[in-house]
Amino acid sequence: MTGAAEEKRDALGRSLLLFSTASAEDMLSKGNVWYVRHYEVFFDKVIIAFMFGNRHKEVTQGRTTLVSLGNGKGYWVQLLTLPYRAYLFARSVKPTDVLTADILFYWWVFILIRFMLKAKVWLMPVYSLEEIYRNGVRSMTGLPRWAERLASDMSFATADGVLAATSCGSFAESLASHPIASKKLIITQTIADVLPSVGFFNALEKCLSDGEMMLKKPRKTRLITVGRLHREKMLEDLIRVVAFLKEKTAPHKGVILTLVGEGPERGFLEKLAKELGVLDSVIFTGAVPNEELPKYLFEADVYLSPMTGTSLREAALCGLPIVAYDIDWVHGFLKHDENALLVPRGDYKEMARQVSRLEEDGDLRARLSRNIRDLALHLWTPNALKESLRQVFG
């Protein structure tokens, strides 16, 4: 459908504008930005505008376009001009719906968009200020905490609705206790932000059609994790898991850990692996396209998750048994001994023991694999998203 026919459909249909406080360069380098294409199941046109960083040419896949509105200036200049730039862009594209995960910078833009452009404004927070503060972060922006709390309250107050999903763990419960957000809260089954990319699902379908199912594999000790190599991901713990396994248990002499991803911590992780004598047991793949991830996951036996998000869900969709740190966001859907093995945050020795337990217990491996995939198919697929979008936007 092209030309006048395309324009007619867009004019009669609904268009979604998403605002992101990231930079286009950073998100494109991570490779997982195209999850936003899942909104195409409900919207005729999807635009995601990145407000920070340098200018970047528009990139389009399907009916989704990525636009960079960063001006290349310093952080504070971009921060202070963000609301003005956001409103001007919204006025130029005239969306029917606007969505952002940011709870600090857009509240007065919400007012203008709602009353000047007559568009619906949806807030989909992915973090809690109070939880961030409890973890020792002084400020999200450099502003005083009272100012951030006020901006957050104003964002909740000026949005048409606040969205949360049961597939995001216990975060919906914290929003339900917020005095302002709770009055506008819509809890759905899933949201597009938690789904892998369209390319991942296409590759997954091909792998499954080729018969690559986890339960058919022989028992081996092939560990994997996927994500950016950043300090907050706690990937050094996984290097220590390998060292602990090789030191304590003879059968683990052949254990292999594959780290899929790239980032500034790679040099540190390689040095640590060398110091612990396991460099030959750790594979650094570098960045891997989303379309190739299912192949790596199906070649592994256990997925280790110290601090992962989308990649944990990708592993679940592949039916890969998961050993994870018991952190806040997994509460509510990962259950110990039922669909995953959970260990206290930072206890890499216990994580290693649970890996050994999986290797020794075939029934446990089969049960975890079956249950985590059943959960993933229920929560983290395009069909599940379509029903959730209908609940919110329909």
ZALUM-232521 format. One record per residue (C-alpha): x, y, z; residue in three letters. Coordinates in Angstrom, 1 decimal. Example, Ala and Ser with C-alpha at 12.3 -4.5 7.8 and 13.67 -1.06 7.14 Angstrom:
! ZALUM-232521
<rec x="12.3" y="-4.5" z="7.8" type="ALA"/>
<rec x="13.7" y="-1.1" z="7.1" type="SER"/>
***
This chain:
! ZALUM-232521
<rec x="0.0" y="0.0" z="0.0" type="MET"/>
<rec x="1.6" y="3.2" z="-1.1" type="THR"/>
<rec x="0.9" y="6.8" z="-2.1" type="GLY"/>
<rec x="-2.6" y="8.1" z="-1.6" type="ALA"/>
<rec x="-3.8" y="4.8" z="-0.2" type="ALA"/>
<rec x="-1.1" y="4.9" z="2.5" type="GLU"/>
<rec x="-1.9" y="8.5" z="3.4" type="GLU"/>
<rec x="-5.6" y="7.7" z="3.7" type="LYS"/>
<rec x="-5.0" y="4.8" z="6.0" type="ARG"/>
<rec x="-2.7" y="6.9" z="8.3" type="ASP"/>
<rec x="-5.3" y="9.7" z="8.3" type="ALA"/>
<rec x="-8.1" y="7.4" z="9.3" type="LEU"/>
<rec x="-6.0" y="5.2" z="11.6" type="GLY"/>
<rec x="-4.1" y="5.8" z="14.8" type="ARG"/>
<rec x="-0.5" y="6.9" z="15.1" type="SER"/>
<rec x="1.8" y="6.5" z="18.2" type="LEU"/>
<rec x="4.6" y="8.8" z="19.1" type="LEU"/>
<rec x="7.1" y="7.5" z="21.7" type="LEU"/>
<rec x="9.5" y="9.8" z="23.5" type="PHE"/>
<rec x="12.8" y="8.4" z="24.8" type="SER"/>
<rec x="15.4" y="10.1" z="26.9" type="THR"/>
<rec x="18.1" y="8.0" z="25.4" type="ALA"/>
<rec x="20.2" y="8.7" z="22.4" type="SER"/>
<rec x="19.6" y="7.1" z="19.0" type="ALA"/>
<rec x="23.3" y="6.1" z="18.6" type="GLU"/>
<rec x="23.3" y="4.3" z="22.0" type="ASP"/>
<rec x="20.0" y="2.5" z="21.4" type="MET"/>
<rec x="20.9" y="1.4" z="17.8" type="LEU"/>
<rec x="24.2" y="0.1" z="19.1" type="SER"/>
<rec x="22.5" y="-2.1" z="21.6" type="LYS"/>
<rec x="20.5" y="-3.6" z="18.8" type="GLY"/>
<rec x="17.2" y="-4.2" z="20.7" type="ASN"/>
<rec x="15.4" y="-0.9" z="19.8" type="VAL"/>
<rec x="13.2" y="-2.5" z="17.2" type="TRP"/>
<rec x="10.9" y="-4.1" z="19.8" type="TYR"/>
<rec x="8.8" y="-0.9" z="19.2" type="VAL"/>
<rec x="7.7" y="-2.5" z="16.0" type="ARG"/>
<rec x="5.3" y="-4.6" z="18.0" type="HIS"/>
<rec x="3.1" y="-1.6" z="18.3" type="TYR"/>
<rec x="2.3" y="-2.0" z="14.6" type="GLU"/>
<rec x="-0.2" y="-4.6" z="15.5" type="VAL"/>
<rec x="-2.4" y="-1.8" z="16.7" type="PHE"/>
<rec x="-1.1" y="1.5" z="15.2" type="PHE"/>
<rec x="-0.8" y="2.4" z="11.5" type="ASP"/>
<rec x="2.3" y="4.5" z="12.2" type="LYS"/>
<rec x="4.8" y="4.4" z="15.0" type="VAL"/>
<rec x="7.5" y="7.0" z="15.6" type="ILE"/>
<rec x="10.1" y="6.9" z="18.4" type="ILE"/>
<rec x="11.9" y="10.2" z="19.1" type="ALA"/>
<rec x="15.2" y="10.1" z="20.9" type="PHE"/>
<rec x="15.8" y="13.4" z="22.8" type="MET"/>
<rec x="19.5" y="13.1" z="23.7" type="PHE"/>
<rec x="22.8" y="12.6" z="21.8" type="GLY"/>
<rec x="23.8" y="13.8" z="18.4" type="ASN"/>
<rec x="21.6" y="14.2" z="15.3" type="ARG"/>
<rec x="21.2" y="10.9" z="13.5" type="HIS"/>
<rec x="19.4" y="10.2" z="10.2" type="LYS"/>
<rec x="16.0" y="8.7" z="10.3" type="GLU"/>
<rec x="15.8" y="4.9" z="10.2" type="VAL"/>
<rec x="12.6" y="3.0" z="9.2" type="THR"/>
<rec x="11.6" y="-0.6" z="9.4" type="GLN"/>
<rec x="8.0" y="-1.6" z="8.4" type="GLY"/>
<rec x="5.7" y="1.2" z="9.7" type="ARG"/>
<rec x="8.1" y="2.3" z="12.4" type="THR"/>
<rec x="10.5" y="5.2" z="12.2" type="THR"/>
<rec x="13.3" y="6.2" z="14.5" type="LEU"/>
<rec x="14.0" y="9.9" z="14.8" type="VAL"/>
<rec x="16.9" y="11.6" z="16.6" type="SER"/>
<rec x="16.0" y="15.0" z="18.1" type="LEU"/>
<rec x="19.3" y="15.4" z="20.0" type="GLY"/>
<rec x="21.1" y="18.6" z="19.3" type="ASN"/>
<rec x="24.6" y="17.5" z="20.2" type="GLY"/>
<rec x="24.8" y="20.0" z="23.0" type="LYS"/>
<rec x="25.8" y="19.4" z="26.6" type="GLY"/>
<rec x="23.7" y="17.4" z="29.0" type="TYR"/>
<rec x="22.1" y="20.3" z="30.8" type="TRP"/>
<rec x="21.4" y="22.2" z="27.6" type="VAL"/>
<rec x="19.6" y="19.2" z="26.1" type="GLN"/>
<rec x="17.8" y="18.6" z="29.4" type="LEU"/>
<rec x="16.5" y="22.1" z="29.7" type="LEU"/>
<rec x="15.4" y="22.3" z="26.1" type="THR"/>
<rec x="13.8" y="18.8" z="26.0" type="LEU"/>
<rec x="10.2" y="19.8" z="26.7" type="PRO"/>
<rec x="10.2" y="22.5" z="24.1" type="TYR"/>
<rec x="11.8" y="20.3" z="21.4" type="ARG"/>
<rec x="9.4" y="17.4" z="22.3" type="ALA"/>
<rec x="6.3" y="19.6" z="21.9" type="TYR"/>
<rec x="7.4" y="21.1" z="18.6" type="LEU"/>
<rec x="8.0" y="17.6" z="17.2" type="PHE"/>
<rec x="4.7" y="16.3" z="18.4" type="ALA"/>
<rec x="3.0" y="19.3" z="16.8" type="ARG"/>
<rec x="4.7" y="18.5" z="13.5" type="SER"/>
<rec x="3.7" y="14.8" z="13.4" type="VAL"/>
<rec x="0.2" y="15.2" z="15.0" type="LYS"/>
<rec x="0.0" y="11.7" z="16.7" type="PRO"/>
<rec x="-3.3" y="10.4" z="18.1" type="THR"/>
<rec x="-1.4" y="8.9" z="21.1" type="ASP"/>
<rec x="1.8" y="9.7" z="22.9" type="VAL"/>
<rec x="3.7" y="7.3" z="25.1" type="LEU"/>
<rec x="6.8" y="7.7" z="27.3" type="THR"/>
<rec x="8.5" y="5.8" z="30.1" type="ALA"/>
<rec x="10.0" y="9.0" z="31.5" type="ASP"/>
<rec x="8.4" y="10.3" z="34.7" type="ILE"/>
<rec x="10.4" y="13.5" z="35.2" type="LEU"/>
<rec x="10.7" y="15.7" z="32.1" type="PHE"/>
<rec x="7.5" y="15.7" z="30.1" type="TYR"/>
<rec x="4.7" y="16.8" z="32.4" type="TRP"/>
<rec x="4.2" y="20.3" z="30.9" type="TRP"/>
<rec x="4.5" y="18.8" z="27.4" type="VAL"/>
<rec x="1.6" y="16.4" z="28.4" type="PHE"/>
<rec x="-0.5" y="19.4" z="29.1" type="ILE"/>
<rec x="0.2" y="21.0" z="25.8" type="LEU"/>
<rec x="-0.3" y="17.8" z="23.8" type="ILE"/>
<rec x="-3.5" y="16.9" z="25.5" type="ARG"/>
<rec x="-5.2" y="20.3" z="25.1" type="PHE"/>
<rec x="-3.5" y="21.8" z="22.0" type="MET"/>
<rec x="-3.1" y="18.6" z="19.9" type="LEU"/>
<rec x="-6.1" y="16.6" z="21.4" type="LYS"/>
<rec x="-3.9" y="13.5" z="21.7" type="ALA"/>
<rec x="-4.0" y="10.9" z="24.4" type="LYS"/>
<rec x="-1.0" y="10.8" z="26.7" type="VAL"/>
<rec x="0.2" y="7.6" z="28.3" type="TRP"/>
<rec x="2.8" y="7.2" z="30.9" type="LEU"/>
<rec x="4.5" y="3.8" z="31.2" type="MET"/>
<rec x="7.1" y="4.1" z="34.0" type="PRO"/>
<rec x="9.9" y="1.5" z="34.1" type="VAL"/>
<rec x="11.4" y="2.5" z="37.4" type="TYR"/>
<rec x="10.4" y="3.8" z="40.9" type="SER"/>
<rec x="12.2" y="6.9" z="42.2" type="LEU"/>
<rec x="11.9" y="5.6" z="45.8" type="GLU"/>
<rec x="13.4" y="2.2" z="44.8" type="GLU"/>
<rec x="16.3" y="4.0" z="43.0" type="ILE"/>
<rec x="16.9" y="6.1" z="46.1" type="TYR"/>
<rec x="16.8" y="3.1" z="48.4" type="ARG"/>
<rec x="19.6" y="1.5" z="46.2" type="ASN"/>
<rec x="21.9" y="4.4" z="47.1" type="GLY"/>
<rec x="21.4" y="6.7" z="44.0" type="VAL"/>
<rec x="21.4" y="10.3" z="45.2" type="ARG"/>
<rec x="19.5" y="11.7" z="42.2" type="SER"/>
<rec x="18.4" y="10.6" z="38.7" type="MET"/>
<rec x="19.1" y="13.9" z="37.1" type="THR"/>
<rec x="21.4" y="15.9" z="39.4" type="GLY"/>
<rec x="18.4" y="17.8" z="40.7" type="LEU"/>
<rec x="17.3" y="17.7" z="44.4" type="PRO"/>
<rec x="15.2" y="14.7" z="45.3" type="ARG"/>
<rec x="12.2" y="16.9" z="46.3" type="TRP"/>
<rec x="12.3" y="18.4" z="42.7" type="ALA"/>
<rec x="12.4" y="14.9" z="41.1" type="GLU"/>
<rec x="9.5" y="13.8" z="43.3" type="ARG"/>
<rec x="7.5" y="16.9" z="42.4" type="LEU"/>
<rec x="8.1" y="16.3" z="38.7" type="ALA"/>
<rec x="7.1" y="12.7" z="39.0" type="SER"/>
<rec x="3.9" y="13.6" z="40.7" type="ASP"/>
<rec x="3.1" y="16.2" z="38.0" type="MET"/>
<rec x="3.8" y="13.6" z="35.3" type="SER"/>
<rec x="1.3" y="11.2" z="36.8" type="PHE"/>
<rec x="-1.2" y="14.0" z="37.3" type="ALA"/>
<rec x="-1.1" y="15.3" z="33.7" type="THR"/>
<rec x="-1.2" y="11.9" z="31.9" type="ALA"/>
<rec x="-4.4" y="10.4" z="30.6" type="ASP"/>
<rec x="-3.4" y="7.0" z="31.9" type="GLY"/>
<rec x="-0.5" y="5.1" z="33.7" type="VAL"/>
<rec x="0.3" y="1.7" z="32.2" type="LEU"/>
<rec x="1.9" y="-1.3" z="33.9" type="ALA"/>
<rec x="2.1" y="-5.0" z="33.2" type="ALA"/>
<rec x="2.0" y="-8.1" z="35.3" type="THR"/>
<rec x="4.8" y="-9.4" z="33.0" type="SER"/>
<rec x="7.1" y="-6.8" z="34.6" type="CYS"/>
<rec x="7.0" y="-8.5" z="38.0" type="GLY"/>
<rec x="6.0" y="-6.6" z="41.1" type="SER"/>
<rec x="6.5" y="-3.1" z="39.7" type="PHE"/>
<rec x="2.7" y="-2.8" z="39.1" type="ALA"/>
<rec x="2.2" y="-3.2" z="42.8" type="GLU"/>
<rec x="4.3" y="-0.2" z="43.7" type="SER"/>
<rec x="2.4" y="2.0" z="41.2" type="LEU"/>
<rec x="-0.9" y="0.8" z="42.8" type="ALA"/>
<rec x="0.3" y="2.2" z="46.1" type="SER"/>
<rec x="1.2" y="5.7" z="44.6" type="HIS"/>
<rec x="-1.5" y="8.2" z="45.6" type="PRO"/>
<rec x="-1.7" y="9.8" z="42.2" type="ILE"/>
<rec x="-0.6" y="7.1" z="39.8" type="ALA"/>
<rec x="-3.1" y="4.6" z="41.3" type="SER"/>
<rec x="-6.1" y="6.7" z="40.2" type="LYS"/>
<rec x="-5.1" y="6.3" z="36.5" type="LYS"/>
<rec x="-3.4" y="2.9" z="36.6" type="LEU"/>
<rec x="-4.2" y="0.4" z="33.9" type="ILE"/>
<rec x="-2.6" y="-3.0" z="34.6" type="ILE"/>
<rec x="-2.3" y="-5.2" z="31.5" type="THR"/>
<rec x="-0.8" y="-8.6" z="30.9" type="GLN"/>
<rec x="2.2" y="-7.4" z="28.9" type="THR"/>
<rec x="3.8" y="-4.3" z="27.2" type="ILE"/>
<rec x="5.9" y="-4.0" z="24.0" type="ALA"/>
<rec x="8.9" y="-2.9" z="26.0" type="ASP"/>
<rec x="9.4" y="-6.4" z="27.5" type="VAL"/>
<rec x="9.1" y="-8.3" z="24.2" type="LEU"/>
<rec x="12.2" y="-9.3" z="22.1" type="PRO"/>
<rec x="12.4" y="-7.8" z="18.6" type="SER"/>
<rec x="10.4" y="-8.9" z="15.6" type="VAL"/>
<rec x="13.7" y="-10.3" z="14.1" type="GLY"/>
<rec x="14.2" y="-12.5" z="17.2" type="PHE"/>
<rec x="10.7" y="-14.0" z="16.9" type="PHE"/>
<rec x="11.2" y="-14.7" z="13.2" type="ASN"/>
<rec x="14.5" y="-16.5" z="14.0" type="ALA"/>
<rec x="13.0" y="-18.3" z="16.9" type="LEU"/>
<rec x="10.2" y="-19.7" z="14.7" type="GLU"/>
<rec x="12.8" y="-21.0" z="12.2" type="LYS"/>
<rec x="14.8" y="-22.7" z="14.9" type="CYS"/>
<rec x="11.7" y="-24.4" z="16.3" type="LEU"/>
<rec x="10.7" y="-25.5" z="12.8" type="SER"/>
<rec x="14.1" y="-27.0" z="12.4" type="ASP"/>
<rec x="13.5" y="-29.0" z="15.6" type="GLY"/>
<rec x="16.0" y="-27.3" z="17.9" type="GLU"/>
<rec x="14.3" y="-27.9" z="21.3" type="MET"/>
<rec x="16.1" y="-27.8" z="24.6" type="MET"/>
<rec x="14.7" y="-31.0" z="26.0" type="LEU"/>
<rec x="16.2" y="-33.1" z="23.1" type="LYS"/>
<rec x="19.8" y="-32.1" z="24.1" type="LYS"/>
<rec x="22.3" y="-34.2" z="26.0" type="PRO"/>
<rec x="23.4" y="-33.0" z="29.3" type="ARG"/>
<rec x="26.4" y="-30.6" z="29.1" type="LYS"/>
<rec x="27.7" y="-27.7" z="31.0" type="THR"/>
<rec x="27.2" y="-24.8" z="28.6" type="ARG"/>
<rec x="26.3" y="-21.6" z="30.3" type="LEU"/>
<rec x="25.2" y="-18.4" z="28.6" type="ILE"/>
<rec x="24.1" y="-14.9" z="29.3" type="THR"/>
<rec x="23.2" y="-12.1" z="26.9" type="VAL"/>
<rec x="23.5" y="-8.3" z="27.5" type="GLY"/>
<rec x="25.7" y="-5.3" z="27.5" type="ARG"/>
<rec x="29.0" y="-5.7" z="29.3" type="LEU"/>
<rec x="28.4" y="-3.1" z="32.0" type="HIS"/>
<rec x="29.3" y="-3.1" z="35.6" type="ARG"/>
<rec x="25.7" y="-2.9" z="36.9" type="GLU"/>
<rec x="25.0" y="-6.2" z="35.1" type="LYS"/>
<rec x="27.2" y="-8.0" z="37.7" type="MET"/>
<rec x="28.8" y="-10.2" z="35.0" type="LEU"/>
<rec x="32.0" y="-10.6" z="37.0" type="GLU"/>
<rec x="30.0" y="-12.9" z="39.3" type="ASP"/>
<rec x="29.5" y="-15.3" z="36.3" type="LEU"/>
<rec x="33.3" y="-15.5" z="35.8" type="ILE"/>
<rec x="33.5" y="-16.5" z="39.4" type="ARG"/>
<rec x="30.8" y="-19.1" z="38.9" type="VAL"/>
<rec x="32.9" y="-20.8" z="36.3" type="VAL"/>
<rec x="36.0" y="-20.6" z="38.5" type="ALA"/>
<rec x="34.1" y="-22.1" z="41.5" type="PHE"/>
<rec x="32.7" y="-24.9" z="39.4" type="LEU"/>
<rec x="36.0" y="-25.9" z="38.0" type="LYS"/>
<rec x="37.7" y="-25.7" z="41.4" type="GLU"/>
<rec x="35.1" y="-27.6" z="43.5" type="LYS"/>
<rec x="33.8" y="-30.3" z="41.2" type="THR"/>
<rec x="35.9" y="-32.4" z="38.8" type="ALA"/>
<rec x="33.2" y="-33.0" z="36.2" type="PRO"/>
<rec x="33.1" y="-29.2" z="35.6" type="HIS"/>
<rec x="36.5" y="-29.1" z="34.0" type="LYS"/>
<rec x="34.8" y="-28.7" z="30.6" type="GLY"/>
<rec x="32.4" y="-25.9" z="31.7" type="VAL"/>
<rec x="32.0" y="-23.1" z="29.1" type="ILE"/>
<rec x="30.5" y="-19.7" z="29.7" type="LEU"/>
<rec x="29.4" y="-17.7" z="26.7" type="THR"/>
<rec x="29.0" y="-13.9" z="27.2" type="LEU"/>
<rec x="27.0" y="-12.5" z="24.3" type="VAL"/>
<rec x="27.3" y="-8.8" z="24.0" type="GLY"/>
<rec x="29.8" y="-5.9" z="24.0" type="GLU"/>
<rec x="30.5" y="-3.1" z="26.4" type="GLY"/>
<rec x="33.1" y="-1.1" z="28.4" type="PRO"/>
<rec x="33.6" y="-3.9" z="31.0" type="GLU"/>
<rec x="35.0" y="-6.4" z="28.5" type="ARG"/>
<rec x="38.6" y="-5.7" z="29.3" type="GLY"/>
<rec x="38.0" y="-6.0" z="33.0" type="PHE"/>
<rec x="36.1" y="-9.3" z="32.6" type="LEU"/>
<rec x="38.8" y="-10.8" z="30.4" type="GLU"/>
<rec x="41.5" y="-9.8" z="32.9" type="LYS"/>
<rec x="39.4" y="-11.3" z="35.8" type="LEU"/>
<rec x="39.0" y="-14.6" z="33.8" type="ALA"/>
<rec x="42.7" y="-14.7" z="33.2" type="LYS"/>
<rec x="43.5" y="-14.1" z="36.9" type="GLU"/>
<rec x="41.1" y="-16.8" z="38.0" type="LEU"/>
<rec x="42.6" y="-19.3" z="35.4" type="GLY"/>
<rec x="39.4" y="-19.7" z="33.4" type="VAL"/>
<rec x="40.0" y="-17.5" z="30.4" type="LEU"/>
<rec x="39.9" y="-20.6" z="28.1" type="ASP"/>
<rec x="36.5" y="-21.4" z="29.5" type="SER"/>
<rec x="34.9" y="-18.0" z="28.8" type="VAL"/>
<rec x="33.8" y="-17.1" z="25.2" type="ILE"/>
<rec x="33.3" y="-13.4" z="24.4" type="PHE"/>
<rec x="31.2" y="-13.2" z="21.3" type="THR"/>
<rec x="30.9" y="-9.4" z="21.0" type="GLY"/>
<rec x="27.7" y="-7.8" z="19.8" type="ALA"/>
<rec x="25.3" y="-10.3" z="18.1" type="VAL"/>
<rec x="22.3" y="-9.3" z="15.9" type="PRO"/>
<rec x="18.9" y="-10.2" z="17.5" type="ASN"/>
<rec x="18.2" y="-12.5" z="14.6" type="GLU"/>
<rec x="21.1" y="-14.7" z="15.6" type="GLU"/>
<rec x="20.4" y="-14.9" z="19.3" type="LEU"/>
<rec x="18.1" y="-18.0" z="19.2" type="PRO"/>
<rec x="20.9" y="-20.0" z="17.7" type="LYS"/>
<rec x="23.2" y="-19.1" z="20.6" type="TYR"/>
<rec x="20.5" y="-19.8" z="23.2" type="LEU"/>
<rec x="19.6" y="-23.2" z="21.7" type="PHE"/>
<rec x="23.3" y="-24.2" z="21.8" type="GLU"/>
<rec x="23.4" y="-23.5" z="25.6" type="ALA"/>
<rec x="22.1" y="-25.6" z="28.5" type="ASP"/>
<rec x="21.6" y="-23.0" z="31.3" type="VAL"/>
<rec x="20.9" y="-19.3" z="31.2" type="TYR"/>
<rec x="22.5" y="-17.3" z="34.0" type="LEU"/>
<rec x="20.8" y="-14.0" z="35.0" type="SER"/>
<rec x="22.5" y="-11.9" z="37.5" type="PRO"/>
<rec x="20.8" y="-8.7" z="36.2" type="MET"/>
<rec x="19.1" y="-9.2" z="32.8" type="THR"/>
<rec x="15.8" y="-8.1" z="31.3" type="GLY"/>
<rec x="14.8" y="-8.8" z="27.7" type="THR"/>
<rec x="17.5" y="-11.4" z="27.3" type="SER"/>
<rec x="16.0" y="-13.4" z="30.2" type="LEU"/>
<rec x="12.7" y="-13.4" z="28.4" type="ARG"/>
<rec x="14.4" y="-14.5" z="25.2" type="GLU"/>
<rec x="16.0" y="-17.4" z="27.0" type="ALA"/>
<rec x="12.6" y="-18.3" z="28.4" type="ALA"/>
<rec x="11.0" y="-18.4" z="25.0" type="LEU"/>
<rec x="13.7" y="-20.9" z="24.0" type="CYS"/>
<rec x="12.9" y="-23.1" z="27.0" type="GLY"/>
<rec x="16.3" y="-22.6" z="28.5" type="LEU"/>
<rec x="16.5" y="-23.5" z="32.2" type="PRO"/>
<rec x="17.3" y="-20.3" z="34.1" type="ILE"/>
<rec x="19.4" y="-19.6" z="37.3" type="VAL"/>
<rec x="18.8" y="-16.0" z="38.4" type="ALA"/>
<rec x="19.6" y="-13.6" z="41.2" type="TYR"/>
<rec x="16.4" y="-13.0" z="43.2" type="ASP"/>
<rec x="16.0" y="-9.3" z="42.4" type="ILE"/>
<rec x="13.0" y="-7.0" z="42.5" type="ASP"/>
<rec x="11.8" y="-7.2" z="38.9" type="TRP"/>
<rec x="11.6" y="-11.0" z="38.7" type="VAL"/>
<rec x="9.2" y="-11.2" z="41.7" type="HIS"/>
<rec x="5.7" y="-12.2" z="40.7" type="GLY"/>
<rec x="6.6" y="-14.5" z="37.8" type="PHE"/>
<rec x="9.8" y="-16.4" z="38.4" type="LEU"/>
<rec x="9.2" y="-19.0" z="41.1" type="LYS"/>
<rec x="12.0" y="-21.0" z="42.6" type="HIS"/>
<rec x="12.0" y="-24.7" z="41.7" type="ASP"/>
<rec x="8.9" y="-24.2" z="39.6" type="GLU"/>
<rec x="10.1" y="-22.3" z="36.5" type="ASN"/>
<rec x="13.5" y="-21.1" z="37.5" type="ALA"/>
<rec x="16.2" y="-21.5" z="40.2" type="LEU"/>
<rec x="16.6" y="-18.3" z="42.3" type="LEU"/>
<rec x="19.5" y="-17.4" z="44.5" type="VAL"/>
<rec x="20.3" y="-14.4" z="46.7" type="PRO"/>
<rec x="21.7" y="-11.4" z="44.9" type="ARG"/>
<rec x="25.5" y="-11.6" z="44.8" type="GLY"/>
<rec x="25.8" y="-15.2" z="46.0" type="ASP"/>
<rec x="27.7" y="-16.5" z="43.0" type="TYR"/>
<rec x="28.7" y="-19.7" z="44.9" type="LYS"/>
<rec x="25.0" y="-20.6" z="45.4" type="GLU"/>
<rec x="24.4" y="-19.8" z="41.7" type="MET"/>
<rec x="27.2" y="-22.4" z="40.9" type="ALA"/>
<rec x="25.6" y="-24.9" z="43.2" type="ARG"/>
<rec x="22.3" y="-24.5" z="41.4" type="GLN"/>
<rec x="24.0" y="-25.1" z="38.1" type="VAL"/>
<rec x="25.4" y="-28.3" z="39.5" type="SER"/>
<rec x="22.0" y="-29.3" z="40.7" type="ARG"/>
<rec x="20.5" y="-28.8" z="37.2" type="LEU"/>
<rec x="23.3" y="-30.9" z="35.7" type="GLU"/>
<rec x="22.6" y="-33.8" z="38.1" type="GLU"/>
<rec x="18.8" y="-33.7" z="37.9" type="ASP"/>
<rec x="17.2" y="-34.4" z="34.5" type="GLY"/>
<rec x="13.7" y="-34.2" z="35.8" type="ASP"/>
<rec x="14.3" y="-30.7" z="37.2" type="LEU"/>
<rec x="15.8" y="-29.5" z="33.9" type="ARG"/>
<rec x="12.8" y="-30.8" z="32.0" type="ALA"/>
<rec x="10.3" y="-29.3" z="34.4" type="ARG"/>
<rec x="12.0" y="-25.8" z="34.5" type="LEU"/>
<rec x="12.4" y="-25.8" z="30.7" type="SER"/>
<rec x="8.7" y="-26.7" z="30.1" type="ARG"/>
<rec x="7.3" y="-24.3" z="32.7" type="ASN"/>
<rec x="9.4" y="-21.3" z="31.8" type="ILE"/>
<rec x="8.5" y="-21.6" z="28.1" type="ARG"/>
<rec x="4.8" y="-22.0" z="29.0" type="ASP"/>
<rec x="5.1" y="-18.8" z="31.0" type="LEU"/>
<rec x="6.9" y="-17.0" z="28.2" type="ALA"/>
<rec x="4.3" y="-18.0" z="25.6" type="LEU"/>
<rec x="1.6" y="-16.7" z="27.9" type="HIS"/>
<rec x="3.2" y="-13.3" z="28.7" type="LEU"/>
<rec x="5.9" y="-12.3" z="26.1" type="TRP"/>
<rec x="4.6" y="-12.9" z="22.6" type="THR"/>
<rec x="3.0" y="-10.6" z="20.0" type="PRO"/>
<rec x="-0.3" y="-12.3" z="20.5" type="ASN"/>
<rec x="-0.3" y="-11.5" z="24.2" type="ALA"/>
<rec x="0.7" y="-7.9" z="23.4" type="LEU"/>
<rec x="-2.1" y="-7.5" z="21.0" type="LYS"/>
<rec x="-4.7" y="-8.3" z="23.6" type="GLU"/>
<rec x="-3.0" y="-5.9" z="26.1" type="SER"/>
<rec x="-2.9" y="-3.1" z="23.5" type="LEU"/>
<rec x="-6.6" y="-3.6" z="22.8" type="ARG"/>
<rec x="-7.3" y="-3.4" z="26.5" type="GLN"/>
<rec x="-5.5" y="0.0" z="26.7" type="VAL"/>
<rec x="-6.1" y="1.7" z="23.4" type="PHE"/>
<rec x="-9.2" y="-0.1" z="22.2" type="GLY"/>
***
